[in-house]
Amino acid sequence: MVQELEIRKDYLSNKLIDTIYLGGGTPSLLSEFQLNQLFDKINQLYSINPGAEITLEANPEDLSKEFIQQVKQIGINRLSVGIQTFNDSSLKHLHRNHSSQQSIEAIKKAQDLGLENISIDVIYGLKDHNLSDTAFDIQQAISLNVDHISAYSLTIEPRTVFGKQKDKGLLKETPDNQMAAHFELSHQLLQSAGFEAYEVSNFAKNKRYSKHNSSYWNQEEYLGIGPSAHSFNYHSRQWNVANNKSYLLAIEQGNPYFEVEHLSPENRINEYIMTRLRTMWGLDLAYLKQSIEEINQNFPSLEINEWKERQWAKEIDGFLILTESGILIADKLSSDIFLI
């Protein structure tokens, strides 16, 4: 990864770096020496904004007092902790190595050591979970006094443990109507506790929105380093080879290790629609209209008017923002106005 940073050093065009995110796996397994190597190279190649958000994804069981002190010293100022649930039997089903008590202790430990900018992940729609279970998880998360909570539905992907269980009939997906009830309950509880639903699955207090996630939704450039990492520079999207061995070999031998998709104007507009419509800021209608007309496409006035009539969306100061009922079908609404 240090070598790749050197290879890709010109990708971000000498921009001031506002956010660094170590995730997409288990970066908390990296040693202090390895983390220092990474950050030494980043600081050598880039100018980092003094107020930059620097996040580390971590599992609760990795957050020892010593580790927290080490990452703070390196410059990490935000943790994203994969708690998932406070139900111990569900944690075993998810093949997690921590307990609910470890989760609680890890968060409190980080806060006591002065690392207070913390996000925690919670999953709803788990096997055998009812609305009471979801309420318990959300309320436990709220009680930990963090300023950011991500609440996701369980997604069963092909070629995963859960995907194979589903194929064998050992696991059933939660029906859409039940999942919607879990979604609505999560939103209700979090908003009642003072959290803003600034994106479909992300909630913040005290305006501590994730700068990193927001950069995706605002279509800002980003560079991804490591196996499977994605990069974006507005004109193209790139993704690294997923296989660790293939990635290492390609880097060492100086061979190509990523693929490139060049984005058409239609692609870029669709990306804007898909990402922004999921946020509380919504679509800038003037910008969208201008972008669409510049490529001689038709602005979707009929569809947008229908959304307003059905109370799926509302227009505020020139921005189209989904209502709570619209958020439930955000992906469908986005696809309805995609450019072809």
Secondary structure, 3 states (H helix, E strand, C coil): CHHHHHHCCCCCCCCCEEEEEECCCCHHHCCHHHHHHHHHHHHHHCCEEEEEEEEEEECHHHCCHHHHHHHHHHCCCEEEEEEECCCHHHHHHCCCCCCHHHHHHHHHHHHHCCCCCEEEEEEECCCCCCHHHHHHHHHHHHHCCCCEEEEEECCCCCCCHHHHHHHCCCCCCCCHHHHHHHHHHHHHHHHHCCCEEEECCEEECCCCCCHHHHHHHCCCCECCCCCCCEEECCCEEEEECCCHHHHHHHHHHCCCCEEEEECCHHHHHHHHHHHHCCECCCEEHHHHHHHHHHCCCCCCHHHHHHHHHCCCEEEECCEEEECHHHHCCHHHHHHHCCCC
